[in-house]
């Protein structure tokens, strides 16, 4: 489905009848109130990135031979003098967690920042990273998965050289960044693979670390569980690769901040790389609530599980999206049980953003809601090669009002 090349000017709302409330900062603490009229024709801008296929799943070209991964296999010794690996060929990493189906059981939310600190970009020049990020974040879909237990796995053989455990699993926004600024990776394990190459596994679940300093680990060995300790607000394992102390992107072998879109050799095993298709834009969570939720509440899934009371003073649909590109746009609409429009809104983005939480609906209602089923539709658009907006995904949610 195609719509006009741009969405019309933003009109500021005041008073009753909130049309859309979307967070203006990634931390979800400040927000704008906006309403967008029907799209109108305008002159298209050049696409900021190559066009994506309609299903938004993109696998960038596989890197070529030109990186630290092309070195001879690490047959050196660790600090204890033991051999790091008996595997043949250059060092390659496998999945650092037990994720049977990538894209369903887990996905990558943040990559190494290949761009500048002032203009973060992941290795494909997308927006799934942030200024200081030096690893790859394999995210679970929910806290329920974390609580059930998902294993963190050694991604290559080596010797354990650092371990930390005991930090609680909690959204850091509940107690502030300063409280754990010096322990950002939380519960972690560091493995030495020889020749100066190390891998780090961060944000592990408290009490789950299953190895000790000096242990020799095999590829695929469980070393703990995925958690939410340290400086994080979602359940994941932060997988980090360093070479002689410098942070390396395992997708290209390039150093952090070296530049996006570079051709290099992946440090992943071929079968692992084949699974890790690039998801440029990801829907993290969506649902209805009888109030406007902040980002932490959405992470904990605090949507209304049952019907919303007709006497509620707000009805809000939330959609949490990661991987927003300059020129992307959305249009959202909620209809009431009679089929009439309850609210409609949208926006176009003037820059890349790592993530954004949208809250579309009405608050401060003076009249009771109409009992019945309210349905919400959130449509997301991106420019194609001609500069027109192409719908790349739709989110549908519904809630009963009694």
N, C-alpha and C positions, 0 to 999 in steps of 0.2 A: 504494500500500500504506500502511495506517495502523497505527500502534502506539499504545500507551497514552500519555497526555499527558505523562508524565515517566518518567525512568529512575531506578531505585531507588538507595539510598544507596551511597556509595563504601566499599569494604572494603579496608583496607591489607593488602598482601601482604608477607610476609617469607620469607626462605629461598629454596629452589629452586622453579623453576616460575614465571618472570616472565610475568604475564598480559598486561600492556600497559605500554609505556614511552613516555610522551609528554612532549614538551618543555614545561616550564612557563614558559619565556621565549622571546621571539622569536629570541634569538640562539642558541638550541639548546644552551646550555651546562649548564643545570640541568634536572632532570627529577623527575617523581613516578612512583611505582609504585602502580598502582591496578587494581582489578577491580570490575566492575559486574555485579550479578546480573540476572536476567531483569527486563524492565520491569514495573512495577506501576502500577495505576490511582491517580491522584491528582488533585487539583483543578487544572485548567489555569490558567496565568497568562495575562494579556492579551498578545497578540502585540506585540513591540517595533516592528515595521515592518509595512506592508501585506503581505498574502500574495503569494507569487510563483507563477507558473505552474509546472507540474510539471517542465519542462525547465530551470528555473533561469535562463533567459535573460529579462531584463527590460529594456525600453526605457522609461525614465522619460518623463513628458510633455515634449514639446518646449517649451523656454522661449519666453516672449513678448518683445515689444519693450520693453526697459528696461535698457540697459547701455551701456558704452562702445562696443559694436559698432554701436549705432544712430547713432553720430556720422556726419558727412559723410565720404566716402572720404578717406584720407590723401593729399592732393596736395601736402604740404609737402616740404621738402628735408631731407636728412641733413646730417651734419657737413661733407661735401665740397661741399654746395650742389647736388647732383644730385637730380632727381626720384625719389621712392621707388617710385611705381607709376603706370602708365597704365591700370590696370584700372578699370572703372566700378563704382560702388556702394561700400558700406561694406567695410572690410577684413574678409576672411574667410580662415581658414586651411584648408589641405588636409592630407592625411596627411604627417607628417614623416619617414616611412620607407617603403621599398618593401615593402608588405605586401599581396600579392594577395588573400588571404582572411582578413579579421579574424576572430579566434577559432580559426583553424587555423594560420596562419603567424605571427601575433603576437596579443597581447591587452594590455589595460591592467591592470597589477597595482596601481598606486598612482595616485590622483588628488590634486589640490590639497586640502589640509586646509581644509575649509569650517567645521569646528567649532573648538572651543577647543584649545589645546595640551594641556590636561588631559583633554580628551574628544574625541579626533580623530574626524572624520566626513568622508566624501566628500560630493559635492554632493547625492547622493540620500539622505543620512543613513545610508549603509552604512559598513562598516569598512575599505574598501580605501584607506587612507591612514595617515599617522602624524604625530606632533606637529608637526614642523618642515617638513613637505613643502610645497613651493611650486610644483610642476610636475606633469606627467602622464607616467608611466613606461610606454612601449610596450615590452613585454618580448618577446624571442624565446623559442621553446620550449626551445632547448637551446644549449649551447656549440658543438655541431657546426654549427648554422646560422650562428652568429657567425663561425666559422672559414671557412665557405664564402663569406661576404661578403654582407651585406645593406645596401643603400644608405640613407643618411640624406639626406632631401630638404628643400630650402627650402620651407617651408609657405606662403610668400607672397613676392612680390618685395620687394627691398630692397637695402641696402648693408651689407656685412660690416664690423663695427666692432671685433670682437675675435676672436682666434684663439689657441688653445693646443693644442699637440701634443707628443708625446714621452713621455707617461706610459704605463707598461706596463698590459696587460690582465690583471688578477688579482683574485681574491676578497680584499677588504681584510681579511677575518678572518684571513688568513694572516700579516699583518704588523701589524695593529692600526690602530684609528681615528686615534690620535694622529699616526701617520706622515704622514697626508695630510689632516689636519683642515682645513687652509687651502686645499686643492685638491680639494674634495669632488666637483666636477663633472668632474674629470679633463680629458681632451681635449675641447675644446668650440669652438663657433662661436656668435657673437652677431650677429644681423641687425637693423638699424634699418629699420623700415617707415614712418617719418615720424610726425609728430604725437605724439612721445614714446612710441610703441609699439614694443617690441622682442621678438624671440623668441630663445631660447637653446636649443642642442642639446648635451646633455652626455653624458659617458661614452663618447665615440667611440673607435674602435679606433686604437691607436698607429700613426702613419705614414699614416693614411688621409685626413686633412683635405685637401680638394682646392681650397680657396679661401684668399685672403689678405685682409688688412685693406685696405679701399678698393674691393674688387671689388663690382660690381653683379650680383646674382643674380636669376634668373627663378623663378617658381613651378615647383616640381617638379625644379629643377636639383639634381644630386647634389653634396653638399658634404662627404661622407665616408662612413664605414661604421659600422654599429652595433658597439659594443665593450663593454668592461667595465673601463674605466679610472676611477680616482678612488674615491670612497667608495661602493662597490657590491659586491654579491655575486652578481649575476646579469646576463646580457647584455641590455642595453636601451638605448634612447635616452630621456633625460630631456628632455621638451619643456616649455619654460617661457615664459610670456607676462607681460610687465610693461607697465604704463601709467604714465608719469611716475615710474618707479622702484618702483611698488607692484605686487605679484604678483596676477595675475588668473586666475580659473578659466575656461578657454575653453569649458566646457560651459554656463556661466550668465552670464558677464561680470561676476560678483561678485568682490569682493576676497577674498583669503585671510582666513580666520577670520570672515568676515561672517555665516556661518550656513548650515546645510544646509537643503535643501527649499525654497530660494528660487526665485521665478520671475524669470527674466531672459532675455536673448537670447544664444543660443550664438554664439561667435566662429568656429565651424566652418562651412565651406561645407555646404550642405544635403546634397549627395551624400556628403560625408564623414561628417556626423553620422548619416546613415541607416545607415552601415556600423558605427558604433561603438556597437552595442547593449551595454547594461550587463550585465555578467556578475557578479552579486553574489557568487557563490562559485565559485572556480576550483581545479581540481586541477592542481598544478604538476608533480608527479612521483610515481611509485610504483614499487615493485619489492622483490624479496627480496635478502637478504644473509645471510652466515654470521656476522655481528656487528652490533651496533647502530651505525648510522652517525650522524654529526652532520650539521647542516644543510649545511655546506660540502661534505661528501662526497656528499650527495644532489644538490646543485646540479651537481656534476661527474659525476653519474650512476654512482657507484662501486658499483653493484649487481653481483651475481654474473652474469657473462655465460654461464657454463656450469653444469653440475650442481654442487650442494653435496655435499661429502663426508659420508658417513654418520657419520664420526668427529668431525664438527664439534661444538663445544660450544654452538652457538647457531643458531637459525633465526628470522629476524626479517623481517616484512613492513613496509615503510615507505610511508606516504602523507603527502604534503606538500600542505596545503590553505591557500588564502588566502581571506579574506572570511568570517570566522566571526562569527555574530551571537549575542547573548544568547539563551539558550533553545535553540540548536541542539544536536544530539546525534549520536553515532555509535555503531554496534554493529559489531564486527569479529570474524570467526571464521576460524580456520585448521583444515582437516581433513587428516588424514594419508592415506597411500595406501590404507588399509583402509576409509576413510570415517568413521573415528572422529574425534571432536573433539580436536584438538591443543591449542587454546586458544580461549577466547572472552572478549571484554571490550567495554567501551564507556564513554562518559562524556557528561555534559551540561554545557554551558558557561554560566557565570553572568555573562558579560560579553562585549562585542565584542572581537575580536582581529583584527589585520591578517593574521596567518598562524600556522600551527602545524604542526609536524612530528610525526607519530605513528609509533611503532615498536611493533608488536604481535608477540609471539612468546615464545620461551623462550630463556634463556641459562643458562650454568653447568650444562649437561646432563652427567649422570654416565653415562648409557647411550647407545649409538649410536642414531642416527635410523633409522627404518624406511626401507629403499630404496623408491623409487617417486616418484610425483607428489604434492606437497603443494599444496593450493589455498587461496587466501586471498580472503575477501570482506569488503569495507569498505562499509557502508551508512550514508548520511548523511541526517539528518532535520531538518525545520524545521516550526514551528507553522503550521497553516493558520488561516483566519478563526475557526474554532470552538475553537482552542487545542490541537487534537490534533496529534500528530507525523505528518508526511507525508514519505515517502522521496523525496528530490529527486535523488539520484544513487547509483550503486553502482560500486565499483571491484573488478575481479576480477584477481587475479594468480596465477600458478602457477610452481613451480620443481621441478626433478628433484633427487632425492637419490640418490647412488650410494655 
